[in-house]
Amino acid sequence: MQEIIFLLMAFLCAGVVQAQTRQGSNARKNQPEAAWVKHIPTEDLITWRRHIHQHPEVSFEEEQTSKYVEEVLSKLPNVEVIKPAKTSLIGVLKGAKPGRTVAFRADMDALPIQEETGLPYASKEKNVSHACGHDAHTAMLLATAATLSKMQQELKGTVYFIFQHAEEQPPGGAIDIVESGELKGVEAFFGMHVLPNFPAGHVGILPDGAASTAQDIFNLNIIGKGSHGSMPHLGIDPIVVGAAIVSALQTVVSRNVEPGEMTVVTIGKFQSGDAFNVIADRAELAASIRTTSDKTRKQVEQRVKEIIESITKAYGATYELDYINTYPAIQNDKALNAQVRKSAAAILGKEQVFDAPMMTASEDFAYYRKIAPVSFMTLGIGDGPANHNPGFKVDESALQNGVKAQVQLILDYLNK
């Protein structure tokens, strides 16, 4: 997921999920497995995931990854491959019977992070790794496509399997695919993201409505006036100006945003000066801003700009501001969410489905809502470091359940 880190929401919820597991872990032992489960390419699922894991590529550079995915898709019966963008692919499976059209999306890009897992199939690329699980997303969707491709004669409608580039890097790859015009007739979009510190193979249902945050960024250059450190009266200190701005921005959440409206303003960069006895002439600040509603998003942007304008003017400095609106919040459709819950419970058992808290991270999956309603869910991958950590790992035993949930969901949606 984007440059953001999925915060460890897990510690609050994992205990509840584990308790539910203890209560119902044997619930499905006596229930027959769905007939189509035999079509899941279990060994290939792991092989695909490990190959992609060893050969990660960062956003907008997923050339070898997309070629690999294309090779797999092209060997599947009944699947047509189209390219909506340079390094994105869509597999299209048309059922033998007419019906609805649904899409499931997986992202393929990696992060500029040196892997520190010690795995035998660790990344072979220096300072690039799948530290967010997109390799798992891609492998699961390939397995879902492979499974459904063998069921074409009994399938109603059409399935789009979206293998997307550049989720991690704004403006994101989703908007390219949305604007490509290739998603003709899609009536619903689904997506799944792996998260650590939830039981492996358990599916999390994110909230109706805001399921993630919107992310905005600003880059600010404060232009002061340099001087000797012993003669501050002859300069305009951009560090003092920047410090005042940082302090004032803390009031945006505490005094401007309605209480209870999830909002975060984080100053992640503050750089200025090179010497202890020199007042610099410039300072650079950068921030990440998270909101969940359009109203608050606009309010925070306006307030940030007002604070920067007034403080720099008060100190006699000038500024250059680049305020960037990136991904909107995912807005999960209530009806689709209900379908996800029902389908996941049907194939996995109710004990392996739980209510997941809203993600404080951001995701460009939100853009697919420009075409049709969306529902985004999570998949637990066991205990371990957070996404975007060099030690991030995936319990591969979880992936089979991810595929089961995806296939069941697609079948149920098309058969409604």
N, C-alpha and C positions, 0 to 999 in steps of 0.2 A: 504494500500500500504505500503510497506516496512517501515523501521524505519523512513524514510523521511517524511516530511510534504508537502502536496500539497500546495504550496504558494498561497496566495489569488490573483490568476490571475483574480478572479471574478470582482474586483472593476473596472478594466479597461473595461471589456466586458459586465458586467451585465446591464449597462445603455443602451448600444446598443440593447441588447436582449429585455429589457423591452420596449424600444421604438418600436421595431418590434412587440412585443406582443400587444401593444395598437393599432397599425395600423391594425393588422390582427386577433384580438382575436375572432371575430365572423365569421372568414372565413369558419369554418367547420360546423357551426350550421345547415346548410341546406343540408349537405352531409350525405348520409346514412352510418351507421357504418358497418364495415366488418362483415360478418355473423359469423365468427369464434370467435369474441370478447365475445360472450355469453359463450364460453367454459373456459374463464379465471376464475380460482378459487379465486375470489376477497377476500372473507373472509379468506380462507386458506392462502393466500399470507401474510396477516397481522399476522395471528396466527403463521405461520412458522417463520416469521421474529422476532416476539417478543420472541418466545421460544428460538431461537438461541441467541438472544440478551441477555437474562437472564442467559444463560449458556455458556459463552465464554471460549475458550481454545486457548492458545498461539501456535505459530508455532511448528509443529512436534508433538503436543500433542492433536490433534483434534479428539480423540477417540470417545467421546460421540456425538460430532457434526456429525461425519461421520456415526455413527450408526443411528442417527435421520434422516439424509438425505437418508440413505439406506432404512429405514422403509417407508419413503414417496415414494421414487422411486419404491420400490417393489410392491406398491399398484396400480401403474399406469398401465393401459392396454398397451400392446405392447412394453414395455420398458424392455430391458435386462440390468442388473447391473453387471459391472466388476470392479475389484479393481487393478489399476495399481501401487498402493503404499499402505503402511500400513494404512494411514488415508486419502487417496483420493479415489474418486469414479468416474466412468463414466457411465452415462445412455446412452444406445444405442437404438435408435428408427429407425427401418427399414421400409420405406414406402412400400406400396403395389405395387408401380411401380418402375422400375429401374431408376437410375439417379445419380446425383453427391453426394459427401459426404462432409458435412460441420460440423464444431465444434464451440460450444460457451462455453466460460469458465467463471466460477465464483470462487473466492477464499473464503476460509472458516475460516481462522485463525484470532484471535483477538490479541490485544496488551497488554503488561504489564503496563497498565495505570489504575489508580483508577477512576471510572466513577463519574462525578459530574454534572449529568443532572437533578436529582430529578424526573426522570420519574417513573411512577408506575411499569413499567416493566424493571427497571434498572438492571444492572448486579448483580447477586447474588454471584459472585466470587470476593474476595478481591484482589485489584490491578490487575485485568484483565477486559478488556472491549472491545467492538466492537467500538472503537473510530475512525475507518476508513471506516466503512460501509460495511464490508464483510458479515455481517448478511443480509443486504439488497440485496447484490449481489446473495447470495445463495438462498434466498427466491424468488427473481425474476426468477432465472433460473429454480427453481423447478416449478414455475407457468408456465413458458414457456414450460417445458417438459410436464406438465399436460395438457396444452392446445393442444399441437401438438399430444400428445398420443391419443386424441380423433378424430384426423383427419388422422389416419394412412392409411385408404383406399384411400384417395385422395392425399397422400403424394408421391412425387417422390424422390428417393434416400434415403440417410441415414443421421441421425443427431446424433452427439456425444455431450452429455451434460457433460462437465467436471467440477467436483467439486473438486477443488485443495486445497491441504494443503500448509502451510508455504510460503505464498508470502512475508510475512514481514521479514523473517529471511534468509539471505544468507546461503547456496547457493541457497535457494528457492526450492519450490516444483515442479515448472514447469519442471525443468530439469529432475527430477525423472520420470515424466509422459512421457516426450519426449523420454527418453531412455528406457522406459518400453516396447516399441514395440506394444502397444495396440491401437495406433492411426492409424490404417491401412487405407490407401486410402484417408485420409483427404486432401481436396483440398484448404480449406480456414479456417482460425481461426478468430473468432470475440470475443471481450470482451467489457465490459462496467464497468465504475467506477463512483460512485456517488461523486459529488462535491458540497459543499455549496456555497452560494452567487451567484448562478445562479437561475433563476426562476424554481420553482418546476415543474418537468415533462418535461422540455425542454432538447432536445438531442443536445450535442455539438459534432461537427465533428472536430476531431484533424487534424493537418496538414498532408499532404502527406509527405512521408519521415520521418524524425526524429519527432516523436510525444512525445517523452520523452527523458530523459538523460540517459546515462550510468552512473553507479556508481562504483567507486573504493574506497578502504579504505587503509590507512596505519597505522600501529602501530609501533612507533619508541621508542627504549630505547637508551638514550644517556648515555654513561658510562664515568664519569669524575673521579675526585679524591677528596675525602672528606678532609676538613680542618676546623680549627677554623675560625670563621668569621673575626677575627682580623689578620689572617695570610693568605690572599688570594694567596700570592705568592707560598705557599706550596701546593696548590690544583689546580684542574682543575674544574671550576665551570660549571656544566651541565645546570644551568639555563641561564647563559650568552650564552652558545652555543645554547641552545634551542631558546632563544630570537632572536639570529642572524638567525637561520634557519627559524623561523616564518616570520621574516621581509623579508628575501630573497625569500621565497615562494610567496609573494605577487607579485613579478615581473613575475611569470610564466604567469599569465593572462594578465598583463599589457604590458609585453615586449616580450613574446615568442609566444603567441597564436595569430593567425591572427585575426585582428579586425572584429567583427561581428560574430565570431564563439562562440556560447554560451559555456562558461566554468566557473566553480566555484571551488575554492580551499578553503575549510573551515577547520581550525584547531579547533576541538571541545574539545580537551583535552590537558591540559598542567599541569602536576603534578610533584612536586619535593619538598623535604625537609620537616622537621618537627619542626625545631626550628629557631628562629630569628638570632641566632649567630653561626649557623653551615652551612658551605658550604657542601651541599649534594654531594653524589658520583654518584647519578643517577637522571635522569629526564625522564618522560614518556610523549610522545605526540601521538595524534591520529587525523586523518583527514578524511574528506569525500570529494571526488573529483567527479565533474559532467562534462561530456562532451557529445557531440552529434555525433561526427564522429570517425571512427576507427583511422584515421590519427592523429587527435588531441589527442585522448586517449593515443596513443603510445608516442606522443611527450611530453605530460605532465608527463607521468610516467618516461620517460628518464630524463627529466629536474629535476623532484623532486629528483630522485636518485643522480644526479650529484651535486645538491645543498647540500644535506645531506652529501655526501662523502667529498666534498671539504671543507665545513665549519668545520665539526668535525676534519678533518685532520689539518686544520689551527690552531685550538685551542688545539690540542694535545689530543683530546678525541677519543673514539671509539664508535661504535654504533651497534645496532641490529635492522634490519628493516624487517618488514613483510608487503609487498605490495600486496594487495588482489584485483584481478579483480572480481567484482561481476556481476550485471546485465548489459547486453548491452542495448543500446537505442532501444525502439520500433521503427521499421521502417514501417510505415503504407503504404500499397499498394494503389496506386492511383486508380486503377479500383475498388477495394473493398471499398475504401472510398466513391467513387462516388455512389456505390450501397447502402451504409449505408445512405447517404444523401437522395437518391431517395426513399428508403423504409420508412425512418422515416417521410419524408414529406408526403408520400402517406397515412399513417395511422394517423398521428398526425396533419398534416397541416404544410405548409412551415413556418408559423409564430412561430412554436415551435421547429424549427431546426436552429442552429446557428454555426458559425465558432468559434471553441474554440482555445485558444492559446496553444502552445506547453507546456506540463507539464515539470516543472523543477525537478519533482520527477522521481524516477526510478521504474521499474515494471518488474517482471520476466516473465510476459506475452511475453516479447520479445523473449524468447527462442523457442516459438512455430514456429517462422519463420525458424527454422532449418528444419521443415517438409514442410511447405507451407506458402504462403503469409498471412499476418495478417492485421487486422484493429481494432483499439481500439478507443472507443468513450466514452463520458461522459454523465452523467444524472444529471441535476440540482436538488437540494433538498432544495432550499430556503435559506434564510438568516440564518447565524449562525456561530459558531466557526469553525476554519479550521479542516481538518482531523488531527488526532493524538492529538487533544486537549481533555482534560477531559470532556469538556462540549459539545463535538460534538453531533449533533442531526440530524435525518433524518425526513423530512416532508414526512410522509407515503403516502400522496396523489400522490406523484411523482411516486411511484412504479408501479402503473397500466400502466402508459405511458411507463415505462421501459420495461414491459412485452410486450406491444403492439408493440413497436419498434423491440424487439428481434424476436417475432413471424413473423412479416411481413418481416423482413430481411431474416430470414431463408427460408420462403416460396418463396420469390422473387429469392433468390440465387439458390434454387433447381429447380425452374421453368424456369431458363434462357436457 
